[in-house]
Each structure stands twice: as structure tokens, then as C-alpha cells.
Amino acid sequence: MNRMRVHKSLEYGATAAEYALLVALVAAVIIGSVIVLGQGVIGLFSSISGRF
């Protein structure tokens, strides 16, 4: 019975680590997208607003 508790707690720790890695990956993708697309989007909005 004690072994099952230890296994369950280790499984919970592994799941938490996997979620942390997933959140870090999503954050990296968002930051990368903002860096790559940021200036282009600013230029697009500037040209659109300049027409009005």
C-alpha cells in the first residue's frame, strides 16, 4: 500500500514537470512570434492608419 502512494506522488511530480515544460514551450513560441512579426504588424497598422 505504501508503494502505491510513493508511485502516485512520483507520477504527480512528473506530470507537473511536463506541464511546466509545455508552458515554457508555449511562452517561447509566443515570444518568438512577437519578435519576428512585431515590426511588420506595427508597419501594417501605421500604413493603414495613414490612409485615414
PQR file with spaces between the fields and no chain letter, atoms N, CA, C, O and H, PARSE charges and radii, in Angstrom:
ATOM       1  N    MET     1       0.827   -1.197    0.000 -0.4000 1.5000
ATOM       2  CA   MET     1       0.000    0.000    0.000 -0.0000 2.0000
ATOM       3  C    MET     1       0.871    1.261    0.000  0.5500 1.7000
ATOM       4  O    MET     1       0.558    2.239   -0.679 -0.5500 1.4000
ATOM       5  N    ASN     2       1.944    1.228    0.752 -0.4000 1.5000
ATOM       6  CA   ASN     2       2.838    2.374    0.815 -0.0000 2.0000
ATOM       7  C    ASN     2       3.517    2.606   -0.531  0.5500 1.7000
ATOM       8  O    ASN     2       3.762    3.750   -0.914 -0.5500 1.4000
ATOM       9  H    ASN     2       2.199    0.434    1.304  0.4000 1.0000
ATOM      10  N    ARG     3       3.824    1.524   -1.252 -0.4000 1.5000
ATOM      11  CA   ARG     3       4.454    1.653   -2.562 -0.0000 2.0000
ATOM      12  C    ARG     3       3.542    2.387   -3.538  0.5500 1.7000
ATOM      13  O    ARG     3       4.010    3.168   -4.366 -0.5500 1.4000
ATOM      14  H    ARG     3       3.625    0.595   -0.941  0.4000 1.0000
ATOM      15  N    MET     4       2.259    2.138   -3.441 -0.4000 1.5000
ATOM      16  CA   MET     4       1.311    2.792   -4.341 -0.0000 2.0000
ATOM      17  C    MET     4       1.277    4.288   -4.094  0.5500 1.7000
ATOM      18  O    MET     4       1.167    5.069   -5.040 -0.5500 1.4000
ATOM      19  H    MET     4       1.879    1.503   -2.769  0.4000 1.0000
ATOM      20  N    ARG     5       1.368    4.694   -2.848 -0.4000 1.5000
ATOM      21  CA   ARG     5       1.370    6.129   -2.528 -0.0000 2.0000
ATOM      22  C    ARG     5       2.619    6.803   -3.080  0.5500 1.7000
ATOM      23  O    ARG     5       2.550    7.899   -3.636 -0.5500 1.4000
ATOM      24  H    ARG     5       1.456    4.060   -2.081  0.4000 1.0000
ATOM      25  N    VAL     6       3.762    6.138   -2.921 -0.4000 1.5000
ATOM      26  CA   VAL     6       5.011    6.706   -3.427 -0.0000 2.0000
ATOM      27  C    VAL     6       4.942    6.822   -4.946  0.5500 1.7000
ATOM      28  O    VAL     6       5.326    7.847   -5.509 -0.5500 1.4000
ATOM      29  H    VAL     6       3.819    5.248   -2.469  0.4000 1.0000
ATOM      30  N    HIS     7       4.458    5.783   -5.605 -0.4000 1.5000
ATOM      31  CA   HIS     7       4.353    5.807   -7.065 -0.0000 2.0000
ATOM      32  C    HIS     7       3.418    6.927   -7.515  0.5500 1.7000
ATOM      33  O    HIS     7       3.717    7.624   -8.485 -0.5500 1.4000
ATOM      34  H    HIS     7       4.146    4.950   -5.148  0.4000 1.0000
ATOM      35  N    LYS     8       2.306    7.108   -6.834 -0.4000 1.5000
ATOM      36  CA   LYS     8       1.342    8.143   -7.197 -0.0000 2.0000
ATOM      37  C    LYS     8       1.950    9.536   -7.032  0.5500 1.7000
ATOM      38  O    LYS     8       1.724   10.411   -7.868 -0.5500 1.4000
ATOM      39  H    LYS     8       2.063    6.542   -6.046  0.4000 1.0000
ATOM      40  N    SER     9       2.719    9.748   -5.958 -0.4000 1.5000
ATOM      41  CA   SER     9       3.329   11.061   -5.750 -0.0000 2.0000
ATOM      42  C    SER     9       4.418   11.321   -6.783  0.5500 1.7000
ATOM      43  O    SER     9       4.583   12.459   -7.223 -0.5500 1.4000
ATOM      44  H    SER     9       2.903    9.037   -5.279  0.4000 1.0000
ATOM      45  N    LEU    10       5.162   10.294   -7.179 -0.4000 1.5000
ATOM      46  CA   LEU    10       6.164   10.469   -8.227 -0.0000 2.0000
ATOM      47  C    LEU    10       5.496   10.767   -9.565  0.5500 1.7000
ATOM      48  O    LEU    10       6.000   11.568  -10.352 -0.5500 1.4000
ATOM      49  H    LEU    10       5.028    9.370   -6.822  0.4000 1.0000
ATOM      50  N    GLU    11       4.378   10.132   -9.815 -0.4000 1.5000
ATOM      51  CA   GLU    11       3.635   10.374  -11.048 -0.0000 2.0000
ATOM      52  C    GLU    11       3.115   11.803  -11.088  0.5500 1.7000
ATOM      53  O    GLU    11       3.132   12.436  -12.144 -0.5500 1.4000
ATOM      54  H    GLU    11       3.969    9.481   -9.175  0.4000 1.0000
ATOM      55  N    TYR    12       2.654   12.318   -9.956 -0.4000 1.5000
ATOM      56  CA   TYR    12       2.174   13.695   -9.889 -0.0000 2.0000
ATOM      57  C    TYR    12       3.315   14.664  -10.170  0.5500 1.7000
ATOM      58  O    TYR    12       3.126   15.650  -10.883 -0.5500 1.4000
ATOM      59  H    TYR    12       2.640   11.803   -9.099  0.4000 1.0000
ATOM      60  N    GLY    13       4.484   14.398   -9.625 -0.4000 1.5000
ATOM      61  CA   GLY    13       5.638   15.260   -9.864 -0.0000 2.0000
ATOM      62  C    GLY    13       6.042   15.273  -11.325  0.5500 1.7000
ATOM      63  O    GLY    13       6.401   16.318  -11.867 -0.5500 1.4000
ATOM      64  H    GLY    13       4.638   13.597   -9.046  0.4000 1.0000
ATOM      65  N    ALA    14       5.982   14.108  -11.964 -0.4000 1.5000
ATOM      66  CA   ALA    14       6.320   14.031  -13.383 -0.0000 2.0000
ATOM      67  C    ALA    14       5.302   14.810  -14.213  0.5500 1.7000
ATOM      68  O    ALA    14       5.672   15.496  -15.166 -0.5500 1.4000
ATOM      69  H    ALA    14       5.691   13.259  -11.523  0.4000 1.0000
ATOM      70  N    THR    15       4.045   14.707  -13.862 -0.4000 1.5000
ATOM      71  CA   THR    15       3.007   15.434  -14.594 -0.0000 2.0000
ATOM      72  C    THR    15       3.196   16.943  -14.443  0.5500 1.7000
ATOM      73  O    THR    15       3.047   17.687  -15.412 -0.5500 1.4000
ATOM      74  H    THR    15       3.744   14.149  -13.088  0.4000 1.0000
ATOM      75  N    ALA    16       3.522   17.391  -13.243 -0.4000 1.5000
ATOM      76  CA   ALA    16       3.749   18.819  -13.019 -0.0000 2.0000
ATOM      77  C    ALA    16       4.940   19.307  -13.841  0.5500 1.7000
ATOM      78  O    ALA    16       4.903   20.404  -14.398 -0.5500 1.4000
ATOM      79  H    ALA    16       3.643   16.787  -12.455  0.4000 1.0000
ATOM      80  N    ALA    17       5.990   18.499  -13.915 -0.4000 1.5000
ATOM      81  CA   ALA    17       7.163   18.882  -14.707 -0.0000 2.0000
ATOM      82  C    ALA    17       6.819   18.944  -16.194  0.5500 1.7000
ATOM      83  O    ALA    17       7.296   19.829  -16.904 -0.5500 1.4000
ATOM      84  H    ALA    17       6.020   17.608  -13.462  0.4000 1.0000
ATOM      85  N    GLU    18       6.005   18.021  -16.662 -0.4000 1.5000
ATOM      86  CA   GLU    18       5.599   18.038  -18.066 -0.0000 2.0000
ATOM      87  C    GLU    18       4.771   19.275  -18.382  0.5500 1.7000
ATOM      88  O    GLU    18       4.949   19.888  -19.434 -0.5500 1.4000
ATOM      89  H    GLU    18       5.618   17.302  -16.085  0.4000 1.0000
ATOM      90  N    TYR    19       3.879   19.641  -17.492 -0.4000 1.5000
ATOM      91  CA   TYR    19       3.090   20.854  -17.713 -0.0000 2.0000
ATOM      92  C    TYR    19       3.977   22.093  -17.689  0.5500 1.7000
ATOM      93  O    TYR    19       3.758   23.025  -18.463 -0.5500 1.4000
ATOM      94  H    TYR    19       3.734   19.143  -16.637  0.4000 1.0000
ATOM      95  N    ALA    20       4.967   22.115  -16.818 -0.4000 1.5000
ATOM      96  CA   ALA    20       5.882   23.254  -16.764 -0.0000 2.0000
ATOM      97  C    ALA    20       6.658   23.381  -18.071  0.5500 1.7000
ATOM      98  O    ALA    20       6.849   24.489  -18.574 -0.5500 1.4000
ATOM      99  H    ALA    20       5.145   21.358  -16.189  0.4000 1.0000
ATOM     100  N    LEU    21       7.105   22.257  -18.622 -0.4000 1.5000
ATOM     101  CA   LEU    21       7.805   22.292  -19.906 -0.0000 2.0000
ATOM     102  C    LEU    21       6.883   22.753  -21.029  0.5500 1.7000
ATOM     103  O    LEU    21       7.302   23.500  -21.914 -0.5500 1.4000
ATOM     104  H    LEU    21       6.949   21.357  -18.214  0.4000 1.0000
ATOM     105  N    LEU    22       5.653   22.318  -20.994 -0.4000 1.5000
ATOM     106  CA   LEU    22       4.685   22.724  -22.011 -0.0000 2.0000
ATOM     107  C    LEU    22       4.419   24.225  -21.948  0.5500 1.7000
ATOM     108  O    LEU    22       4.354   24.886  -22.985 -0.5500 1.4000
ATOM     109  H    LEU    22       5.313   21.712  -20.275  0.4000 1.0000
ATOM     110  N    VAL    23       4.266   24.762  -20.753 -0.4000 1.5000
ATOM     111  CA   VAL    23       4.040   26.201  -20.583 -0.0000 2.0000
ATOM     112  C    VAL    23       5.259   26.985  -21.062  0.5500 1.7000
ATOM     113  O    VAL    23       5.114   28.028  -21.700 -0.5500 1.4000
ATOM     114  H    VAL    23       4.319   24.225  -19.911  0.4000 1.0000
ATOM     115  N    ALA    24       6.463   26.487  -20.757 -0.4000 1.5000
ATOM     116  CA   ALA    24       7.681   27.160  -21.207 -0.0000 2.0000
ATOM     117  C    ALA    24       7.775   27.153  -22.730  0.5500 1.7000
ATOM     118  O    ALA    24       8.196   28.144  -23.327 -0.5500 1.4000
ATOM     119  H    ALA    24       6.581   25.640  -20.238  0.4000 1.0000
ATOM     120  N    LEU    25       7.393   26.055  -23.359 -0.4000 1.5000
ATOM     121  CA   LEU    25       7.422   25.969  -24.817 -0.0000 2.0000
ATOM     122  C    LEU    25       6.427   26.937  -25.449  0.5500 1.7000
ATOM     123  O    LEU    25       6.754   27.613  -26.425 -0.5500 1.4000
ATOM     124  H    LEU    25       7.052   25.250  -22.874  0.4000 1.0000
ATOM     125  N    VAL    26       5.231   27.009  -24.906 -0.4000 1.5000
ATOM     126  CA   VAL    26       4.221   27.931  -25.429 -0.0000 2.0000
ATOM     127  C    VAL    26       4.691   29.374  -25.261  0.5500 1.7000
ATOM     128  O    VAL    26       4.515   30.191  -26.164 -0.5500 1.4000
ATOM     129  H    VAL    26       4.966   26.460  -24.113  0.4000 1.0000
ATOM     130  N    ALA    27       5.284   29.690  -24.119 -0.4000 1.5000
ATOM     131  CA   ALA    27       5.793   31.044  -23.890 -0.0000 2.0000
ATOM     132  C    ALA    27       6.899   31.381  -24.885  0.5500 1.7000
ATOM     133  O    ALA    27       6.950   32.499  -25.396 -0.5500 1.4000
ATOM     134  H    ALA    27       5.427   29.026  -23.385  0.4000 1.0000
ATOM     135  N    ALA    28       7.783   30.426  -25.163 -0.4000 1.5000
ATOM     136  CA   ALA    28       8.865   30.663  -26.118 -0.0000 2.0000
ATOM     137  C    ALA    28       8.316   30.907  -27.521  0.5500 1.7000
ATOM     138  O    ALA    28       8.828   31.760  -28.246 -0.5500 1.4000
ATOM     139  H    ALA    28       7.741   29.518  -24.748  0.4000 1.0000
ATOM     140  N    VAL    29       7.289   30.172  -27.905 -0.4000 1.5000
ATOM     141  CA   VAL    29       6.677   30.365  -29.223 -0.0000 2.0000
ATOM     142  C    VAL    29       6.021   31.740  -29.311  0.5500 1.7000
ATOM     143  O    VAL    29       6.146   32.420  -30.330 -0.5500 1.4000
ATOM     144  H    VAL    29       6.873   29.479  -27.316  0.4000 1.0000
ATOM     145  N    ILE    30       5.332   32.149  -28.266 -0.4000 1.5000
ATOM     146  CA   ILE    30       4.682   33.464  -28.269 -0.0000 2.0000
ATOM     147  C    ILE    30       5.720   34.577  -28.343  0.5500 1.7000
ATOM     148  O    ILE    30       5.565   35.523  -29.115 -0.5500 1.4000
ATOM     149  H    ILE    30       5.231   31.597  -27.439  0.4000 1.0000
ATOM     150  N    ILE    31       6.766   34.470  -27.551 -0.4000 1.5000
ATOM     151  CA   ILE    31       7.813   35.497  -27.561 -0.0000 2.0000
ATOM     152  C    ILE    31       8.497   35.545  -28.920  0.5500 1.7000
ATOM     153  O    ILE    31       8.760   36.626  -29.447 -0.5500 1.4000
ATOM     154  H    ILE    31       6.892   33.702  -26.924  0.4000 1.0000
ATOM     155  N    GLY    32       8.785   34.384  -29.487 -0.4000 1.5000
ATOM     156  CA   GLY    32       9.403   34.340  -30.813 -0.0000 2.0000
ATOM     157  C    GLY    32       8.516   34.953  -31.879  0.5500 1.7000
ATOM     158  O    GLY    32       8.999   35.662  -32.761 -0.5500 1.4000
ATOM     159  H    GLY    32       8.572   33.506  -29.059  0.4000 1.0000
ATOM     160  N    SER    33       7.232   34.685  -31.802 -0.4000 1.5000
ATOM     161  CA   SER    33       6.292   35.251  -32.773 -0.0000 2.0000
ATOM     162  C    SER    33       6.226   36.764  -32.665  0.5500 1.7000
ATOM     163  O    SER    33       6.184   37.462  -33.679 -0.5500 1.4000
ATOM     164  H    SER    33       6.840   34.109  -31.084  0.4000 1.0000
ATOM     165  N    VAL    34       6.215   37.266  -31.460 -0.4000 1.5000
ATOM     166  CA   VAL    34       6.166   38.720  -31.264 -0.0000 2.0000
ATOM     167  C    VAL    34       7.439   39.364  -31.803  0.5500 1.7000
ATOM     168  O    VAL    34       7.388   40.432  -32.413 -0.5500 1.4000
ATOM     169  H    VAL    34       6.249   36.700  -30.636  0.4000 1.0000
ATOM     170  N    ILE    35       8.570   38.719  -31.581 -0.4000 1.5000
ATOM     171  CA   ILE    35       9.833   39.279  -32.073 -0.0000 2.0000
ATOM     172  C    ILE    35       9.867   39.273  -33.600  0.5500 1.7000
ATOM     173  O    ILE    35      10.267   40.261  -34.217 -0.5500 1.4000
ATOM     174  H    ILE    35       8.611   37.851  -31.086  0.4000 1.0000
ATOM     175  N    VAL    36       9.453   38.172  -34.203 -0.4000 1.5000
ATOM     176  CA   VAL    36       9.523   38.047  -35.663 -0.0000 2.0000
ATOM     177  C    VAL    36       8.474   38.913  -36.350  0.5500 1.7000
ATOM     178  O    VAL    36       8.776   39.578  -37.341 -0.5500 1.4000
ATOM     179  H    VAL    36       9.128   37.370  -33.702  0.4000 1.0000
ATOM     180  N    LEU    37       7.262   38.914  -35.843 -0.4000 1.5000
ATOM     181  CA   LEU    37       6.163   39.601  -36.518 -0.0000 2.0000
ATOM     182  C    LEU    37       5.908   41.011  -36.005  0.5500 1.7000
ATOM     183  O    LEU    37       5.141   41.756  -36.615 -0.5500 1.4000
ATOM     184  H    LEU    37       7.016   38.373  -35.038  0.4000 1.0000
ATOM     185  N    GLY    38       6.521   41.381  -34.921 -0.4000 1.5000
ATOM     186  CA   GLY    38       6.220   42.657  -34.270 -0.0000 2.0000
ATOM     187  C    GLY    38       6.373   43.860  -35.166  0.5500 1.7000
ATOM     188  O    GLY    38       5.437   44.648  -35.304 -0.5500 1.4000
ATOM     189  H    GLY    38       7.144   40.776  -34.426  0.4000 1.0000
ATOM     190  N    GLN    39       7.536   44.023  -35.781 -0.4000 1.5000
ATOM     191  CA   GLN    39       7.786   45.209  -36.605 -0.0000 2.0000
ATOM     192  C    GLN    39       6.896   45.229  -37.843  0.5500 1.7000
ATOM     193  O    GLN    39       6.449   46.295  -38.268 -0.5500 1.4000
ATOM     194  H    GLN    39       8.296   43.383  -35.668  0.4000 1.0000
ATOM     195  N    GLY    40       6.640   44.073  -38.416 -0.4000 1.5000
ATOM     196  CA   GLY    40       5.760   44.013  -39.584 -0.0000 2.0000
ATOM     197  C    GLY    40       4.348   44.439  -39.262  0.5500 1.7000
ATOM     198  O    GLY    40       3.711   45.142  -40.048 -0.5500 1.4000
ATOM     199  H    GLY    40       7.002   43.207  -38.071  0.4000 1.0000
ATOM     200  N    VAL    41       3.857   44.022  -38.121 -0.4000 1.5000
ATOM     201  CA   VAL    41       2.497   44.388  -37.715 -0.0000 2.0000
ATOM     202  C    VAL    41       2.420   45.875  -37.407  0.5500 1.7000
ATOM     203  O    VAL    41       1.434   46.530  -37.746 -0.5500 1.4000
ATOM     204  H    VAL    41       4.374   43.451  -37.483  0.4000 1.0000
ATOM     205  N    ILE    42       3.443   46.407  -36.771 -0.4000 1.5000
ATOM     206  CA   ILE    42       3.464   47.847  -36.487 -0.0000 2.0000
ATOM     207  C    ILE    42       3.457   48.639  -37.795  0.5500 1.7000
ATOM     208  O    ILE    42       2.741   49.633  -37.919 -0.5500 1.4000
ATOM     209  H    ILE    42       4.244   45.875  -36.495  0.4000 1.0000
ATOM     210  N    GLY    43       4.252   48.201  -38.764 -0.4000 1.5000
ATOM     211  CA   GLY    43       4.272   48.872  -40.065 -0.0000 2.0000
ATOM     212  C    GLY    43       2.942   48.777  -40.780  0.5500 1.7000
ATOM     213  O    GLY    43       2.500   49.744  -41.401 -0.5500 1.4000
ATOM     214  H    GLY    43       4.834   47.394  -38.663  0.4000 1.0000
ATOM     215  N    LEU    44       2.299   47.626  -40.703 -0.4000 1.5000
ATOM     216  CA   LEU    44       0.993   47.444  -41.332 -0.0000 2.0000
ATOM     217  C    LEU    44      -0.040   48.381  -40.721  0.5500 1.7000
ATOM     218  O    LEU    44      -0.781   49.044  -41.446 -0.5500 1.4000
ATOM     219  H    LEU    44       2.658   46.841  -40.199  0.4000 1.0000
ATOM     220  N    PHE    45      -0.094   48.440  -39.393 -0.4000 1.5000
ATOM     221  CA   PHE    45      -1.053   49.329  -38.734 -0.0000 2.0000
ATOM     222  C    PHE    45      -0.744   50.793  -39.035  0.5500 1.7000
ATOM     223  O    PHE    45      -1.662   51.598  -39.190 -0.5500 1.4000
ATOM     224  H    PHE    45       0.509   47.902  -38.804  0.4000 1.0000
ATOM     225  N    SER    46       0.527   51.141  -39.119 -0.4000 1.5000
ATOM     226  CA   SER    46       0.891   52.525  -39.427 -0.0000 2.0000
ATOM     227  C    SER    46       0.451   52.910  -40.834  0.5500 1.7000
ATOM     228  O    SER    46      -0.061   54.008  -41.054 -0.5500 1.4000
ATOM     229  H    SER    46       1.273   50.487  -38.994  0.4000 1.0000
ATOM     230  N    SER    47       0.651   52.002  -41.786 -0.4000 1.5000
ATOM     231  CA   SER    47       0.245   52.325  -43.158 -0.0000 2.0000
ATOM     232  C    SER    47      -1.270   52.390  -43.294  0.5500 1.7000
ATOM     233  O    SER    47      -1.788   53.211  -44.052 -0.5500 1.4000
ATOM     234  H    SER    47       1.066   51.110  -41.607  0.4000 1.0000
ATOM     235  N    ILE    48      -1.978   51.545  -42.578 -0.4000 1.5000
ATOM     236  CA   ILE    48      -3.446   51.588  -42.624 -0.0000 2.0000
ATOM     237  C    ILE    48      -3.961   52.867  -41.982  0.5500 1.7000
ATOM     238  O    ILE    48      -4.854   53.519  -42.522 -0.5500 1.4000
ATOM     239  H    ILE    48      -1.557   50.879  -41.963  0.4000 1.0000
ATOM     240  N    SER    49      -3.398   53.229  -40.824 -0.4000 1.5000
ATOM     241  CA   SER    49      -3.877   54.442  -40.151 -0.0000 2.0000
ATOM     242  C    SER    49      -3.489   55.694  -40.931  0.5500 1.7000
ATOM     243  O    SER    49      -4.175   56.712  -40.837 -0.5500 1.4000
ATOM     244  H    SER    49      -2.673   52.699  -40.386  0.4000 1.0000
ATOM     245  N    GLY    50      -2.410   55.638  -41.691 -0.4000 1.5000
ATOM     246  CA   GLY    50      -2.001   56.781  -42.503 -0.0000 2.0000
ATOM     247  C    GLY    50      -2.949   57.053  -43.658  0.5500 1.7000
ATOM     248  O    GLY    50      -2.981   58.165  -44.185 -0.5500 1.4000
ATOM     249  H    GLY    50      -1.852   54.811  -41.767  0.4000 1.0000
ATOM     250  N    ARG    51      -3.708   56.068  -44.050 -0.4000 1.5000
ATOM     251  CA   ARG    51      -4.657   56.247  -45.156 -0.0000 2.0000
ATOM     252  C    ARG    51      -5.941   56.932  -44.712  0.5500 1.7000
ATOM     253  O    ARG    51      -6.725   57.375  -45.551 -0.5500 1.4000
ATOM     254  H    ARG    51      -3.682   55.164  -43.622  0.4000 1.0000
ATOM     255  N    PHE    52      -6.163   57.025  -43.424 -0.4000 1.5000
ATOM     256  CA   PHE    52      -7.407   57.623  -42.934 -0.0000 2.0000
ATOM     257  C    PHE    52      -7.192   59.017  -42.468  0.5500 1.7000
ATOM     258  O    PHE    52      -8.135   59.671  -42.023 -0.5500 1.4000
ATOM     259  H    PHE    52      -5.525   56.666  -42.742  0.4000 1.0000
